[in-house]
Amino acid sequence: MLLLKPEDFEPWVGKQVRVATIPHPVEITLAAIFRPGFAHDIREPFSLMFEAPMNINLIDGAYEFDCGKGGPHTIVITQLKPLPGARVYQAVFN
């Protein structure tokens, strides 16, 4: 099993990412990668923060993400408190 690292997602930052949803895929933006700053034996924990327009409402769960540079990857996301005019989703990798 491939353990993804923050570096695997750096080319995605600021880009539209295709999310495989039914009945058709949607696109959201990878807004940021957060690294808590402490070392771990297996891999550095990190989080991905995604933003989407208010009309894209994804339920918490696993989706296939692809931005054409690496992937697709199955990623579990959770919706956070929205920003003004944008929904926010987080994926945590421990």
Beta strands, then each sheet from edge to edge (+ up, - down):
strand 1: 16-19
strand 2: 26-34
strand 3: 46-53
strand 4: 61-66
strand 5: 73-83
strand 6: 86-93
sheet 1: 1+ 2- 3+ 6- 5+ 4- 1+
end
